[in-house]
C-alpha cells in the first residue's frame, strides 16, 4: 500500500523548555482515515503545522509520497483546513470557491462538484456571512477538495458545532474516505475518532501513548460484570483464577478484568464448583474511552 506521509522522530521545542512534539513517528498509508487524538496542548496541531510547512521543526524528518517530491510540490496534492474558515463575507459560496480556483489555477467545473459533495449546492448563491458555523466548515472542506487532493488534513473539524453540524461533517468525512481520499484529522473527541477513523495516534504532552488501528486500541480481553449474594467471597475466589488480571468492586458489582481469554460459561462453571452462585453475569468489551483513560492515567 502506498505511503502518503512518513513522520520520523519529530520534535518541536518552544523557548528551550516546552517540548510540544516529542519524538513522534507515524506512517500514513493511502486510503485510510487517521486520527491524532489527545487533549488540548498535546501537540496535535503543532504536528500538523510542521508537515504542512507552516511550523518549523526542531529535529526529526518527514516526507510526502515516499520522498519523491519536494515539500512545496507535494503540498499541491494535499488539502488542509487547520484554521477557522476564512472567506469573503459578502461573496457567495460559489464566488468564494471560484476565487480559490483562480488563485490555484483549478478548473471552475470543480466548484459545483464540491458544493454538491458537501451538501451546499442549493446555497451556492448565498453570501458567506449568511451561513451557519457548520455550513462555513462544509464550505471550507469543499475549498480544500477543489484540487482533488490525495490526502485531506483537518484540525478539529467539528469544534464548536451543534449536534446536527457535527453529524453532517462526520457524514462528509465518511463519504470522502469512501471515494478513496486519505484523511488525517486531529481531534480531542474520542467519539469522533471512534466513529470515523480506521487508525489512531494518541498523544499527550507531545508524546505517543499509542499508535495503530482503532479496533486494535479497543480490542482486548474485556471484562466481566458479576454479582452474587456475597461479593466479598466472590472477589476472594475470583482472584485465584489464572486468567484474571485485576478485580474491582464498584457500585455493588464486581468488575473482573482479564489477561487471557475466558468464556462466560467457563467462568460460571469455575465459580459454581467453588460454591459461588451468580445472580448477575455480563461480559463487556472495554470501550475506546476506557482504553484512552487507562493510557493517559498518571502520565
Secondary structure by P-SEA (a helix, b strand, c coil): ccccbbbcbbbbbcccccccccbbbbbbcccbbbbbccccccaaaaaaaaaacccccccccccccccccccccccccbbbbcccccccccccaaaaaaaaaaaacccccaaaaaaaaaccccccccccccccaaaaaaaaaaaaacccccbbbbccccccccaaaaaaaaaaaaaaaaabbbbbbbbccaaaaaccccbbbbbccccccccccccccccccbbbbbccccaaaaaaaaaaccccccccccccbbbbbbcccccaaaaaaaaaaacccccbbbbbcccaaaaaaaaaccc
